[in-house]
Amino acid sequence: MTPPVTPTSLPDVANDAVALARPLDWVGMDNIALPIRIPGPGGSVVQVAARVDVAVDLRDADARGIHMSRLYLRLQEAFASEAITPGGLRKVLAAFVESQKGLSGAARVVLRYDHLLRRDALASSHSGWKNYPVVVEAELVDGHLKVALALEVEYSSTCPASAALSRQVNAQRFAEDFAVARPLSTEVVRDWLASERGMAATPHAQRSRAQVRVELRPSFDEVPVASLVDALEDALGTPVQTAVKREDEQAFAELNAANLMFCEDAARRIAAVLKADPRVERFAATVSHYESLHPHDAVARVSG
């Protein structure tokens, strides 16, 4: 058998003449599987699975395409040594531009991953992990870096209108049950409230979601996922829980009663937090209350 002939050179049609010549805004690859390193508990570093979009611009109108394989290989090496910080992202993006040998002057990367945070129960000694979908977007254009962070927070929302209507029904039943009872002792009222008669109606609540995107100021060298989640959950007051015993469920019910909110209220709370954060240049947020009263969602959007 005749051995295969190894070519001395391989054809490269990327250097062929280009039809309809013009520059292109972005050229690259989407949805690449890649491990990245993110901050973990106590200053540790945790490796997580990510999906990555990477691209560079094509400024040379006469070039048919970019060096795609060089871009891919640089990406595979990029986050082995660089953390997900603005400074680290700048180095990675600069390396993407350099890999194109003059074809490009800008680069962008989008990282999608799930950020796990351990959350303590409200009243018991238990805890559990909660997942927060995160997107980090970074662009380096002519040496100017822009970094944006998007994340989602789930919480419970109890309707203020439904709560008011329920209180009215409860008050009416109390008046009916004790119309002729005189005098009323504290013990009698307490026992009535603790009975099924003492709850004539309950307000409706639903799982809700806040989707937040912030553009970060260049003076801060961090991508503040955990601290931003903490600030948003504190503002909303009723984040969904992980480990739940009966005492935790009771504490959660109390939090819901203390944090009645329409979607408009939730949007205003989030806006106040983001507007006051010195790390945030601009923000946009969408809150969705997945109503239990009707089959459509209540939604509010805010930006600043």
For each residue, the residues with C-beta under 8 A, 3 or more apart:
1:
2:
3:
4:
5:
6:
7: 10
8:
9:
10: 7
11:
12: 15
13: 16 64
14: 63 64 65 67
15: 12 64
16: 13 64
17: 64
18: 21 61 62 63 64
19:
20:
21: 18 61 62
22: 61
23: 57 58 59 60 61
24: 27 57 58
25: 57
26: 55 56 57 108
27: 24 55 56 57 58 65 66 68
28: 53 54 55 56 66 68 71 108
29: 32 53 54 55 68 71 72
30: 53
31: 51 52 53
32: 29 51 52 53 54 72 75
33: 49 50 51 52
34: 49 50 51 52 75 76 79
35: 47 48 49 50 79
36: 47 48 50 52 79 84 111 113
37: 45 46 47 48 79 83 84
38: 45 46 48 83 84 113 115 225
39: 43 44 45 46 83 225 226
40: 43 44 45 46
41: 44 118
42:
43: 39 40
44: 39 40 41
45: 37 38 39 40 83
46: 37 38 39 40
47: 35 36 37
48: 35 36 37 38 113 114 115
49: 33 34 35 113
50: 33 34 35 36 111 112 113
51: 31 32 33 34 111 112 113
52: 31 32 33 34 36 75 109 110 111 112
53: 28 29 30 31 32 108 109 110
54: 28 29 32 71 72 75 96 107 108 109 110
55: 26 27 28 29 107 108 109
56: 26 27 28 66 71 96 97 100 103 104 106 107 108
57: 23 24 25 26 27 104 105 106 107
58: 23 24 27 63 65 66 103 104
59: 23 103 104 105
60: 23 63 102 103
61: 18 21 22 23
62: 18 21
63: 14 18 58 60 66 103
64: 13 14 15 16 17 18
65: 14 27 58 68
66: 27 28 56 58 63 71 100 103 104
67: 14 70 71 99 100 101 103
68: 27 28 29 65 71 72
69: 72 73
70: 67 73 74 99 100
71: 28 29 54 56 66 67 68 74 75 96 99 100
72: 29 32 54 68 69 75 76
73: 69 70 76 77
74: 70 71 77 78 95 96 99
75: 32 34 52 54 71 72 78 96 109
76: 34 72 73
77: 73 74 80 81
78: 74 75 81 82 92 95 96
79: 34 35 36 37 82 83 84 88 92
80: 77
81: 77 78
82: 78 79 85 88 89 91 92
83: 37 38 39 45 79 88
84: 36 37 38 79 88 89 111 136 223
85: 82 88 89 221 222 223
86: 89 90 138 145 147 216 218 220 221 222 223
87: 90 91 221
88: 79 82 83 84 85 91 92
89: 82 84 85 86 92 93 109 136 138 140 145 147
90: 86 87 93 94 138 140 145
91: 82 87 88 94 95
92: 78 79 82 88 89 95 96 109 138
93: 89 90 96 97 107 108 109 138 139 140 145
94: 90 91 97 98 107 140
95: 74 78 91 92 98 99
96: 54 56 71 74 75 78 92 93 99 100 104 107 109
97: 56 93 94 100 104 105 106 107 140
98: 94 95 101
99: 67 70 71 74 95 96
100: 56 66 67 70 71 96 97 103 104
101: 67 98
102: 60
103: 56 58 59 60 63 66 67 100
104: 56 57 58 59 66 96 97 100 107
105: 57 59 97 141 142
106: 56 57 97 139 140 141 142
107: 54 55 56 57 93 94 96 97 104 139 140
108: 26 28 53 54 55 56 93 137 138 139 140
109: 52 53 54 55 75 89 92 93 96 137 138
110: 52 53 54 135 136 137 138
111: 36 50 51 52 84 134 135 136 137
112: 50 51 52 133 134 135
113: 36 38 48 49 50 51 134
114: 48 131 132 133 134
115: 38 48 131 132 133 134 151 225 226 229
116: 129 130 131 132
117: 129 130 132 226 229
118: 41 127 128 129 130
119: 127 128 129 130 239 241 242
120: 126 127
121: 124 125 126 127 128 241 242 243 244 245 248
122: 241 247 248 251 252 255
123: 245 247 248 250 251
124: 121 243 245 247 248
125: 121
126: 120 121 243 245 248
127: 118 119 120 121 242 243
128: 118 119 121 241 242 243
129: 116 117 118 119 242
130: 116 117 118 119 240 242
131: 114 115 116
132: 114 115 116 117 151 152 153 225 229
133: 112 114 115 151 152
134: 111 112 113 114 115 149 150 151 225
135: 110 111 112 149 150 151 213
136: 84 89 110 111 147 148 149 150 223
137: 108 109 110 111 147 148 149 150
138: 86 89 90 92 93 108 109 110 145 146 147 148
139: 93 106 107 108 145 146
140: 89 90 93 94 97 106 107 108 143 144 145
141: 105 106 144 146
142: 105 106
143: 140
144: 140 141
145: 86 89 90 93 138 139 140 218
146: 138 139 141 215
147: 86 89 136 137 138 215 216 218 223
148: 136 137 138 213 214 215 216
149: 134 135 136 137 213 214 216 223 224 225 228
150: 134 135 136 137 211 212 213 214
151: 115 132 133 134 135 211 212 225 228 229
152: 132 133 209 210 211 212
153: 132 209 210 212 229 232 233 236 239
154: 207 208 209 210 239 240
155: 207 208 209 210 233 236 237 238 239 240 266
156: 205 206 207 208 238 239 240 252 256
157: 205 206 208 238 261 262 263 266 289
158: 162 163 203 204 205 238 256 257 259 260 261
159: 162 163 203 204 205 260 262 293
160: 163 164 260 261 262 265
161: 164 165 262
162: 158 159 165 166 203 204 293
163: 158 159 160 166 167 203 257 260
164: 160 161 167 168
165: 161 162 168 169 201 203
166: 162 163 169 170 200 201 202 203
167: 163 164 170 171
168: 164 165 171 172
169: 165 166 172 173 200 201
170: 166 167 173 174 198 199 200 201
171: 167 168 174 175
172: 168 169 175 176 200
173: 169 170 176 177 197 198 200
174: 170 171 177 178 192 198
175: 171 172 178 179
176: 172 173 179
177: 173 174 181 192 197
178: 174 175 181 184 192
179: 175 176
180:
181: 177 178 184 188
182:
183:
184: 178 181 188 189
185: 188 189
186: 189 190
187: 190 191
188: 181 184 185 191 192
189: 184 185 186 192 193
190: 186 187 193 194
191: 187 188 194 195
192: 174 177 178 188 189 195 197 198
193: 189 190 198
194: 190 191 198
195: 191 192 198
196: 199
197: 173 177 192 200
198: 170 173 174 192 193 194 195
199: 170 196 202
200: 166 169 170 172 173 197
201: 165 166 169 170
202: 166 199
203: 158 159 162 163 165 166 260
204: 158 159 162 291 292 293
205: 156 157 158 159 256 292
206: 156 157 289 290 291 292
207: 154 155 156 240 290
208: 154 155 156 157 263 266 287 288 289 290
209: 152 153 154 155 287 288 290
210: 152 153 154 155 232 236 266 270 285 286 287
211: 150 151 152 285 286 287 288
212: 150 151 152 153 228 232 270 274 283 284 285
213: 135 148 149 150 283 284 285
214: 148 149 150 228 274 277 279 280 281 282 283
215: 146 147 148 280 281 282 283
216: 86 147 148 149 220 223 224 279 280 281
217: 220 278 279 280 281
218: 86 145 147
219:
220: 86 216 217 224 278 279
221: 85 86 87
222: 85 86 279
223: 84 85 86 136 147 149 216
224: 149 216 220 227 228 279
225: 38 39 115 132 134 149 151 228 229
226: 39 115 117 229 230
227: 224 230 231
228: 149 151 212 214 224 225 231 232 277
229: 115 117 132 151 153 225 226 232 233
230: 226 227 233 234
231: 227 228 234 235 273 277
232: 153 210 212 228 229 235 236 270 273
233: 153 155 229 230 236 239
234: 230 231 237 273
235: 231 232 269 270 272 273
236: 153 155 210 232 233 239 259 261 266 269 270
237: 155 234 255 258 259
238: 155 156 157 158 252 255 256 259
239: 119 153 154 155 156 233 236
240: 130 154 155 156 207
241: 119 121 122 128 244 248 252
242: 119 121 127 128 129 130
243: 121 124 126 127 128 248
244: 121 241 248 249 252
245: 121 123 124 126 248 249
246: 249 250
247: 122 123 124 250 251
248: 121 122 123 124 126 241 243 244 245 251 252
249: 244 245 246 252 253
250: 123 246 247 253 254
251: 122 123 247 248 254 255
252: 122 156 238 241 244 248 249 255 256
253: 249 250 256 257
254: 250 251 257 258
255: 122 237 238 251 252 258 259
256: 156 158 205 238 252 253 259 260
257: 158 163 253 254 260
258: 237 254 255
259: 158 236 237 238 255 256
260: 158 159 160 163 203 256 257
261: 157 158 160 236 265 266 269
262: 157 159 160 161 265 266 289 298 300
263: 157 208 266 267 287 288 289 298 299 300
264: 267 268 300
265: 160 261 262 268 269
266: 155 157 208 210 236 261 262 263 269 270 287 289 300
267: 263 264 270 271 285 287 300 301 302
268: 264 265 271 272 302
269: 235 236 261 265 266 272 273
270: 210 212 232 235 236 266 267 273 274 285 287 302
271: 267 268 274 275 283 285 302 304
272: 235 268 269 275 276
273: 231 232 234 235 269 270 276 277
274: 212 214 270 271 277 280 283 285 304
275: 271 272 280 283 304
276: 272 273
277: 214 228 231 273 274 280
278: 217 220
279: 214 216 217 220 222 224
280: 214 215 216 217 274 275 277 283
281: 214 215 216 217
282: 214 215 303 304
283: 212 213 214 215 271 274 275 280 303 304
284: 212 213 301 302 303
285: 210 211 212 213 267 270 271 274 301 302 303
286: 210 211 299 300 301
287: 208 209 210 211 263 266 267 270 299 300 301
288: 208 209 211 263 297 298 299
289: 157 206 208 262 263 266 297 298 299
290: 206 207 208 209 297
291: 204 206 294 295 296 297 298
292: 204 205 206
293: 159 162 204
294: 291
295: 291
296: 291
297: 288 289 290 291
298: 262 263 288 289 291
299: 263 286 287 288 289
300: 262 263 264 266 267 286 287
301: 267 284 285 286 287
302: 267 268 270 271 284 285
303: 282 283 284 285
304: 271 274 275 282 283
